[in-house]
Amino acid sequence: MNDLPSPRSLRPVRGAARCAVAALVLAGAAWAAVALWQLRLALSGMPASGLPDQGGGRHRTLTALENAFHLVSALAGATTVLCALAFLAWLWRVRDNARALSGEPPRYAGPWVYAGWIVPVANLWVPRGIIVDIHRASAPGERLPRAVNWWWGLWLAGMLSGTGLMYTGSTDDVIARAYQGVPPLLAADTAVIGAAVAGIFVVRALTAAQQQRIGSSPRFGTAGPAAG
């Protein structure tokens, strides 16, 4: 399946970029809260009654700190989903603009904007490839911003750590890991927070490149809505 270039006016990107940046800030703050609560759990030490999940289908009553971590963890999950939606909305828009600016079909077809994050193996390079292609079309001849590689490296670290973004265990399992060895959890959280910060710079850099190109291009400089 290939995307074919077609005549189109450029779409405004500043609003989508602001939403993506705000969502990244919220996600970074949420994961910082997760890290803080994990550290508090580790410092408080395991209760005398043992782990929350005591095996055999038995669970003890959670402490106040453990209950609070359940809430913080749920909020972080919700914020991550919101961030993903905002980032993908921005990504789709700048990808459309990049296609209009270059007049060439993207290397990755439209479904990869979404599938590239979840298809095993492909998710190790496709999203970065989409970003690189957008930058190449938006700022031809210019060097790729360093933030792109920082963002992608930190994202992979958080995703592949086994304790961060892709961790599939229960919240009680995370609590147990905090009691028994918190450093890997904190390292994964730090990678996720760093990816969110670097992602802000990626969004700003690509948005600025497109805004500059739109303003200087005779072909697109007079498009009213795109200048917003």
Secondary structure, DSSP 8 states (H G I E B T S, - for coil): -------------HHHHHHHHHHHHHHHHHHHHHHHHHHHHHHH---TT--SB-STT-B----HHHHHHHHHHHHHHHHHHHHHHHHHHHHHHHHHHHHHHH-S--SS-TTHHHHTTTSTTGGGTHHHHHHHHHHHHHSTTS---HHHHHHHHHHHHHHHSSSSTT--S-HHHHHHHHHH--HHHHHHHHHHHHHHHHHHHHHHHHHHHHHHHHHH-TTTTT-TGGG-
